[in-house]
Amino acid sequence: MGLLDNLENQVLGNVLGRSSNPLAAGLLQMIQNQPGGLPGLVQTFHDKGMGGLVSAWVSTGPNPPISADQVQQALGSDQVKALAAKAGINPDVAGAAIAQLLPGLVDKLTPNGTVPDHSNVLEMASSMLKNFETKAS
């Protein structure tokens, strides 16, 4: 594992609250690699008829839940299977697990209630960490 991998894992860990959840890390990487990044993911939800749901996650209000079926519809079964494989869990369970994580993850990546213009999730996570460290000082 190289220096950049270590840095990426540290940033992911900070965004995830020091969690070592491989599925959450996989979700962050999926968002990073999504065409258009986070804005692209949000657009995918809009395109699949779930714009109101993802907009609520982005906003500063409560994060409504998403079902495993909606996860499958929005991300596609291939993406869910790939995330399950990365996390080492059964693909049948992955949809429900992703449904538990995704609303909070999108919420944390949009702390001001708007989707940032840039799509670099790791850059956003690093920026959030720097802002947190500045406020803690």
C-alpha positions in Angstrom: 0.0 0.0 0.0 1.5 3.3 -1.1 1.5 6.7 0.5 -1.5 7.9 -1.6 -3.5 4.8 -0.5 -2.7 5.6 3.1 -3.8 9.2 2.7 -7.0 8.1 0.9 -7.8 5.7 3.7 -7.2 8.3 6.3 -9.5 10.8 4.6 -12.1 8.1 4.1 -11.8 7.2 7.8 -12.3 10.8 8.8 -15.4 11.2 6.7 -16.8 7.9 8.0 -16.2 8.9 11.6 -13.2 6.5 12.0 -15.4 3.6 10.8 -13.6 0.8 9.1 -16.8 -0.1 7.2 -15.6 -1.4 3.8 -19.1 -0.9 2.3 -19.1 2.8 3.2 -15.6 3.2 1.8 -16.7 1.4 -1.3 -19.7 3.9 -1.6 -17.3 6.8 -1.3 -15.1 5.4 -4.1 -18.2 4.7 -6.2 -19.3 8.3 -5.8 -15.7 9.4 -6.7 -15.7 7.3 -9.8 -19.2 8.1 -10.9 -19.4 10.1 -14.1 -19.8 13.6 -12.8 -18.9 12.6 -9.2 -21.4 13.5 -6.5 -23.4 15.8 -8.9 -23.5 12.9 -11.3 -24.9 10.6 -8.6 -27.5 13.2 -7.6 -28.5 13.5 -11.3 -28.8 9.7 -11.6 -31.4 9.7 -8.7 -33.3 12.6 -10.5 -33.2 10.6 -13.7 -34.6 7.5 -12.0 -37.5 9.5 -10.5 -36.0 9.8 -7.0 -35.1 13.5 -7.2 -37.1 14.5 -4.1 -35.4 11.8 -2.1 -31.9 12.7 -2.9 -32.7 16.4 -2.7 -33.8 15.8 0.9 -30.4 14.1 1.7 -28.6 17.1 0.2 -30.7 19.7 2.1 -30.1 20.5 5.8 -33.3 18.8 6.9 -33.9 15.1 7.9 -32.7 12.3 5.6 -35.6 10.2 4.5 -34.9 6.5 4.2 -34.4 4.6 0.9 -35.4 1.0 0.3 -33.2 -1.7 -1.0 -35.3 -1.9 -4.1 -34.8 1.9 -4.7 -31.0 1.4 -4.3 -31.1 -1.3 -7.0 -33.2 0.9 -9.2 -30.9 3.9 -8.8 -27.5 2.3 -8.8 -28.2 -0.8 -10.9 -27.7 -4.4 -9.8 -24.1 -4.5 -11.3 -23.0 -1.6 -9.1 -24.7 -3.2 -6.0 -23.0 -6.5 -6.7 -19.6 -4.7 -7.1 -20.0 -2.9 -3.8 -21.0 -6.2 -2.1 -17.9 -7.9 -3.5 -15.7 -5.1 -2.2 -17.3 -5.3 1.2 -17.2 -9.1 1.3 -21.0 -9.3 1.9 -23.8 -11.2 0.2 -25.2 -9.2 -2.8 -28.7 -9.9 -1.4 -27.9 -8.1 1.8 -25.9 -5.3 0.1 -29.0 -3.3 -1.1 -30.3 -3.0 2.4 -26.9 -2.1 3.8 -26.3 0.5 1.1 -29.8 1.9 1.9 -28.7 2.4 5.5 -25.5 4.2 4.6 -26.2 6.3 1.5 -28.5 9.0 2.9 -26.1 9.9 5.6 -23.1 9.7 3.3 -24.7 12.1 0.8 -25.7 14.4 3.7 -22.1 14.5 5.0 -20.8 15.3 1.5 -23.2 18.2 1.2 -22.8 20.0 4.6 -24.1 23.3 3.4 -27.3 21.9 1.8 -26.0 22.1 -1.7 -24.1 19.8 -4.1 -20.6 21.2 -4.6 -19.6 22.1 -8.1 -16.6 19.9 -8.1 -16.8 16.1 -8.1 -13.7 15.1 -6.2 -15.2 13.3 -3.1 -11.8 12.9 -1.5 -11.0 16.6 -2.0 -14.4 17.5 -0.4 -13.7 15.1 2.5 -10.3 16.5 3.1 -11.7 20.1 3.0 -14.4 19.0 5.6 -11.7 17.6 7.8 -9.6 20.8 7.5 -12.6 22.9 8.4 -13.3 20.7 11.4 -9.8 20.8 12.6 -9.8 24.7 12.3 -13.0 24.9 14.3 -11.6 22.5 17.0 -8.5 24.7 17.5 
